[in-house]
Amino acid sequence: MFPNQVVDSFRGLKTPFYYYDLDVLKSTLSEIKKHGLKRGYHIHYALKANHQLHVLEIIKEAGLGADCVSGGEINRALEAGFEASQIAFAGVGKSDDEILVALENDIFCFNCESPQELEVINSLAGKMGTKARIALRLNPNVNADTHHYITTGLNENKFGINEEDLDSVLNQLPELSNLELIGIHFHIGSQIEKLTPFEQLCEKANQLNNYIESKGYELTVINVGGGFGINYHHPNENSIPDFDGFFELFDQHINLKPHQKLHFELGRSVIGQSGSLITKVLYTKEGRTKNFAVVDAGMTELIRPALYQALHQIDVLTSELPPKKYDVVGPICESSDTFRKDIEIPEVRRGDIVAIRSCGAYGEVMKSTYNLRPQIASVFSDDLG
Ligand SMILES: *Cc1c(COP(=O)(O)O)cnc(C)c1O
C-alpha cells in the first residue's frame, strides 16, 4: 500500500490528509462485479460512507447505483453522474425539503420508515402531481452482533416499521394514492463480520415477502441493505472482503419470485480499506507509566475510535527503529481523542509519518471543525504521478 515513492511524495504534503489508494477500490469493485452484479443483483453504494466525487465517479463507472440518506447526498449522487433511476433514499427523518428534492428528480425509490412518513410523502407527491415509488423499511428484529451504536435492526432501534405495525400500514396504503409500493427494505446494522445475522435476515425477508404478496401487492424490490464488515485488524492481508461468501449466502437463502430483484446497499465494504489518514508525529512524551506519540490528526479528522471504540491499525511509514509501546493520541482537548492505547510500533520521533489504516468509510465524511481545526486535503493515488 505504501511503496517508497508514495512515502516520498507524502513527505512533501501538508499533514494530516486523507489518502485513497484507488487500486484497492478498483480491485474491490471487480470482486463486487464478479460475485454480485454477475448474479443479477442491484448494488447501491451508500454515499454516507464516503462522498468524494472522484470516488463516486469510479463506483458509478463500475455499475453500482446510489443509496442516499439526505437531500445533499441525492444532489451529490446526481452530480457524480448517477441516474435518478439508480438512487434510493433512506432515513428515519426525511425533511420536506429533502423529499421534494427526491420527488423533483423522480428518484428510483423512497425507503420509508414510519406510517407518518408515508402520509407526508403521499401529500407532497400529490401537491406535485406525481407518484412516489416506495419500499417499506421493515424492522426484522435481527441482532447484527456488532457494536451497539451501529445495530439498527432491533425493535428497540429507531429505524424501520415494526412487524406489529405492518398490517395497519398495509391497510392505510390504498388510501395513499400517490404512493406506489414496489418493495421491502431492511438494514440490520454495520460492520457485521459474521454471516449468520444475514442468514436470519433472509429468513425474515422471505416470510415478510410472502406475507405482503399474499395481501395482493407485487413487490419487485427486495432490498437487504448493507452492513457487510471489513477486517480492521489485518488491512493488508484482507484488503478485500469476502464478497463471494457474502453474495453466495444470499443466493442460497433468499427466495426470490420471478418478478423480483435483490438489492443491496453497501458502504463500508466498498470503500473502507482504500482510505488511510496520514498524519505526522508532533511530539513524543515519555511518561512514568506510558509513552505518548502525539500526532497532528485528531478525533476531528477521524472520530470512529472516540465514537465507537473502533480499532484502526497504525503503520509507521518512516521509522525502522525497534518497537516501543505507545498511546497514539491527537491534539484535541478531550481524553477520548486517542487513536490506540498501548500499541507496539517502531520507535517514533518528531516528524515521522504515520498511516491510520482502513479509514475510507465513515472517516473523512465525519470530520468536524471542533477546536476551529482547519480543513484537510484528500489525496488520491492517481494524483501522485
Ligand atoms: C448506513 C446504511 C447503509 C450502509 O451501511 P454499511 O455498513 O456502510 O454497508 C446501507 N443502508 C442504509 C439504510 C444505511 O443507513
The ligand as an SDF file (V2000), in Angstrom:
LIG
                    3D

 15 15  0  0  0  0  0  0  0  0999 V2000
  -25.5460    3.1750    6.5520 C   0  0  0  0  0  0  0  0  0  0  0  0
  -26.5020    2.4870    5.6850 C   0  0  0  0  0  0  0  0  0  0  0  0
  -26.0460    1.5850    4.7100 C   0  0  0  0  0  0  0  0  0  0  0  0
  -24.5870    1.2320    4.5150 C   0  0  0  0  0  0  0  0  0  0  0  0
  -24.0680    0.5400    5.5960 O   0  0  0  0  0  0  0  0  0  0  0  0
  -22.5940   -0.0920    5.5480 P   0  0  0  0  0  0  0  0  0  0  0  0
  -22.4450   -0.7090    6.8670 O   0  0  0  0  0  0  0  0  0  0  0  0
  -21.6420    1.0080    5.3200 O   0  0  0  0  0  0  0  0  0  0  0  0
  -22.5780   -1.0970    4.4240 O   0  0  0  0  0  0  0  0  0  0  0  0
  -26.9920    0.9890    3.9130 C   0  0  0  0  0  0  0  0  0  0  0  0
  -28.3090    1.2490    4.0440 N   0  0  0  0  0  0  0  0  0  0  0  0
  -28.7720    2.1140    4.9670 C   0  0  0  0  0  0  0  0  0  0  0  0
  -30.2240    2.3640    5.0640 C   0  0  0  0  0  0  0  0  0  0  0  0
  -27.8890    2.7510    5.8120 C   0  0  0  0  0  0  0  0  0  0  0  0
  -28.3640    3.5950    6.7400 O   0  0  0  0  0  0  0  0  0  0  0  0
  1  2  1  0
  2  3  1  0
  2 14  2  0
  3  4  1  0
  3 10  2  0
  4  5  1  0
  5  6  1  0
  6  7  2  0
  6  8  1  0
  6  9  1  0
 10 11  1  0
 11 12  2  0
 12 13  1  0
 12 14  1  0
 14 15  1  0
M  END
$$$$
